[in-house]
Structure formats: C-alpha cells, structure tokens
Amino acid sequence: MIIEHENSDKININAFQSDLISWFKREQRDLPWRKDQDPYKVWVSEIMLQQTRVDTVIPFFNRFIDWFPTIDALADADEDKVLKAWEGLGYYSRVRNLQSAVKEVREKYNGEVPNTPKEIAELKGVGPYTAGAILSIAYGVPEPAVDGNVMRVLSRILSIWDDIAKPSSRKIFEQAVRDLISHDDPSAFNQALMELGALICTPTSPSCLLCPVREHCQAFFEGVQEELPVKTKKTKTRKVQLAAAVLLNSDGKILIHKRPASGLLANLWEFPNVELHHSLQNEREQVSNLFSQELKLNTELDKIIGQIDHVFSHLVWNIKVYTGKISADFQDRMDWRLVSFDEMEEFAFPVSYQKIYQMFRNSLEE
C-alpha cells in the first residue's frame, strides 16, 4: 500500500511499518509499564507521562502501582494518600481526574477499563491521546495516539507544515496515523512512534543517521528536518511575587495550610504565604502585617533564608522564604495544622514547597 500526503512524495506504508516496528522491538527501552499490557497500568503511565520525562516517571510509577496495584485499590484510597503518591510529579488535577475515572470504571464497567473509543473517551481526564494510547497499547485497537512526539515525527516524515501549536492541527496528524498505523500490531506501531520521537527524532539536532525510517522521511530528503515541526511560541508567562514563611510554635511544630479544593494545586499543603503586589519598604514588617490581615495569623518573622523560583505553564512564582514564630496560643483550625517534623512526611506538598522545606532544614544545620 502507498500513501501520498499533500505536499509529500509517496511513502510505502508496509515498508514504513516494518522498518519502524522492527526497530522498536529491537531497541525499545525496558520500562516498567511495558512488562505487561494491563490497561490500568498503561493508563497510569500515560497520565504520568503527560508533561513529564520518562526517567522522572519510572520511580513514581513503581511507587504508585505498589501503593495502588489495582483499580479497586485506587478507587478506595484516601485522596490525601493519592496526592502524596503523586507528590513531585505536578499537574495534580491529572491524578484527581484519574481517581474519579477509576471509580467510574468500577461502577459502570465492573472494574474493567472500557475498550471502545466512545466509552473510554467519556472518562474524566481521558483525552484523545490517552484514549488512543490505552486502546492501541493495551487492547490492540488501531486508534491514533497523537502527542507532541508523534506530531514532530510525522511532520518530518510527511513534510506537514501545519502549526502543531494549533488545536485544529491535531486532526491532520490523527488522520495521518490512521492512514499509516499497522492493523496487525497497533500497540508496537504507536509505541514506536513515541519512542522514535523521544530517542531519535528529537526537537533539536535529530539523529537522522540513526533513524530506522530515514529513507521514508521527506524532511530528511529536503534537508528541512531542523525547520519542522512548525510551532508558534507560547504567550509570555505571568510573574507572581510571593512571601512564604516556615513558622514554628513554642513546641517546635510547623504551621501548614491546605490549599482550596479547586484551582491551582488544589488540596495540597503549603506554608503560609501572601502575594506581594509591589516592592515593600521595611519588608519583613509589612509581610508580617499581610500575614495578620489576609491570613489572620499573629506571627513574628525572623529572617529571609532564600528565594525559590517555580515555573508553571502559565505563570512563574518568585517566592521569598522567611523563618519565624507563630503565637503560642494558636490552635489548629479549618485547613490549618501544627505538625511535627516527622508528621510532615504524611502530607503532600507541591514541589515549590518541598524545596522551601528543604531550604529550611538546611538552614537549621548551618
């Protein structure tokens, strides 16, 4: 079979499939979620791999599956424990949606991950890419699983010059996968495209001389592999200046706060913090006043021990970190807890606040 894509020369599909899948079966990385085709494990791995590198995900995946080895285990788990298992991966809405979805799978599908595009796409947090990955990898259904890696590979193979940053372009690449995918082994085909994008057909300086499908690649023949894919730059991120404090009471316990149940980093724990809307004179005193006015905390700030910069997709936090004391008469109240150093291990904190805590622990040793 031969396909001719707009703006490309002809590509022999059977030869392309054979070269790609043979390479994958020979060179694929030994990854824990590839040890079997359990749909639940494939699902967990694909959610973790969104916006996160494979090497980073491996220990998180192993721990998560150890803690929640089955759909039932995750469905029954306390949310705080689920967030703790996810701590450090970021994008916490992903794991909240995953837990909601597995509860739905248990209720509607008797604990079996659905194997049809319509049913699986209706699960919370399962978009077209995740649906295609689960269906093809776990069930052998020839559905496209199009992420950034796949769009990059196919933009070069087929010389597609549509802007991959535009949502409308995804349909073009999904159709390209439908035209190319192996119906005999869709699992290996989709994984091979992802693997090729991760290891060989990289965003910059692709290793074309090592590429198993180089002879099928239009961009390589035209010498434009460095110009593809076309991708417009994201809008500028917003910078937010914060002041946070690690506050101890007279018993040496640390004050922590649970973030709201919706919005950024929902239900995770943090140290008391306020946003600084302009530069302050007598900063420590003014930050202490803000803590009093906005958080209703009676504090005595000590010193600045450092600054943390944390980048989200849409904003950057610049956090000045203080140490200090909380008034002796402070009592636990809604969403506020006084905890010991040992108890800190039980609570899930965003990466930025894990860094703050480590900075504080380091300051104690100086």
C-alpha positions, -999 to +999 in steps of 0.1 A: +000+000+000+012+035-009+000+068+006+005+102-009+001+130+016-005+166+005+029+183+000+048+150+001+061+124-022+049+088-020+055+067+011+053+029+011+032+022+042+041-015+045+078-008+044+074+021+068+055+000+093+080-029+090+111-007+095+096+012+124+082-018+143+113-039+137+135-011+152+111-007+182+111-044+190+149-044+188+157-012+206+128-004+229+136+008+264+129-016+293+101+004+310+080-010+339+047-003+322+058-024+292+061-056+312+025-064+305-004-048+287-026-043+317-049-014+307-048+001+342-010+003+342-009+017+307-035+043+318-015+053+349+018+055+329+002+076+301-013+101+326+021+104+344+040+109+312+020+139+302+044+169+306+069+147+324+101+129+313+103+091+312+133+089+336+114+111+361+082+090+359+098+055+365+102+057+403+068+074+406+051+048+386+066+019+406+056+035+439+021+043+426+015+008+414+030-006+447+005+016+467-025+012+443-019-021+424-055-023+411-084-001+401-102-011+433-072+000+454-071+034+438-108+039+438-109+032+476-078+052+485-080+084+506-073+114+484-045+127+507-026+094+502-032+096+464-018+131+464+012+120+485+019+092+460+018+118+432+039+144+451+066+158+429+050+150+396+030+182+394-002+188+375-022+173+404-055+176+386-043+147+365-043+123+395-076+137+408-092+130+374-076+096+373-091+086+407-125+099+397-123+080+364-113+047+380-143+050+404-165+054+373-148+023+357-156+003+388-192+015+389-201+014+352-178-013+338-173-037+367-137-026+371-127-033+335-112-004+316-135+001+285-121-010+252-142+012+228-133+048+217-167+062+228-167+047+263-131+054+271-133+090+259-161+097+283-139+090+313-128+121+333-094+133+323-091+109+293-085+130+262-079+118+226-042+110+232-047+089+264-077+071+249-057+062+218-027+051+238-048+028+261-068+013+232-039+006+210-013-004+236-035-025+259-062-037+236-046-037+201-072-013+187-058+007+157-065+042+172-042+072+169-023+084+200-011+118+189+012+138+213+040+162+207+065+135+199+042+119+173+034+152+157+071+161+155+079+127+139+051+128+113+056+165+104+091+154+093+082+121+077+053+135+057+065+171+054+035+186+072+039+223+077+007+230+098+014+247+131+013+219+158+005+245+184-029+250+169-056+226+182-070+222+147-037+206+135-043+176+157-069+163+133-044+163+105-019+142+125-046+118+138-057+112+102-021+106+092-017+080+119-050+063+108-035+061+073-002+047+085-009+026+115-003-012+115-036-031+120-016-062+128+003-046+156-011-011+165+004-014+200+040-016+188+034+009+160+021+037+183+048+030+209+074+030+182+063+065+170+065+078+206+099+061+211+113+074+179+103+109+189+119+105+224+152+090+213+159+098+177+136+124+161+143+149+189+132+185+189+166+198+181+195+181+164+176+149+154+198+118+149+188+113+113+218+090+106+205+066+132+169+068+122+153+035+111+128+052+089+151+078+073+145+065+038+108+073+042+114+108+056+105+137+033+121+163+056+154+145+056+154+143+018+146+180+016+171+190+043+144+207+064+143+184+094+155+213+117+127+235+105+099+211+114+076+209+131+062+244+128+052+256+163+043+291+173+057+303+207+035+303+238+023+336+252+045+351+279+041+337+313+029+359+342+053+365+372+039+365+407+059+376+437+051+357+469+064+357+505+062+324+524+072+315+559+081+284+578+066+292+612+072+272+644+053+273+677+068+271+711+067+232+709+087+232+677+058+223+655+054+237+620+023+255+607+010+242+574-021+251+554-043+231+530-050+249+497-086+252+485-104+222+469-104+238+435-079+258+414-042+256+412-026+228+433-060+221+449-060+203+483-022+202+485-004+216+516+018+246+518+034+270+542+017+303+550+022+327+521+009+360+507+012+377+473+033+409+471+018+433+447+046+459+448+081+462+463+080+469+500+100+491+524+106+475+558+096+443+540+097+419+569+073+441+590+050+446+560+049+409+552+041+402+588+012+427+586+000+409+554+000+376+573-021+392+600-046+409+576-050+382+550-044+350+569-054+361+604-020+349+618-001+365+646+035+360+636+070+371+643+092+368+613+129+361+617+149+363+585+149+356+548+167+323+542+164+323+504+142+325+473+125+298+452+116+303+416+089+278+403+077+278+367+042+267+357+030+265+322+012+299+325+030+317+354+062+319+374+063+321+412+091+340+428+089+331+465+109+348+492+113+324+521+112+335+557+115+317+590+096+328+621+073+320+650+036+316+654+019+329+685+018+304+714-020+305+716-025+293+680-048+263+678-055+240+648-084+253+628-100+245+594-073+239+568-045+249+592-024+223+611+005+223+635+026+193+627+059+178+639+089+172+617+081+135+615+044+142+606+055+164+577+061+132+558+024+124+558+013+155+538+016+161+501+033+194+492+039+210+457+075+208+445+080+245+453+071+240+490+092+208+492+121+230+481+112+256+508+111+229+535+145+215+524+159+250+524+146+254+560+161+221+571+194+231+555+193+264+574+190+246+607+222+228+600+242+259+592 
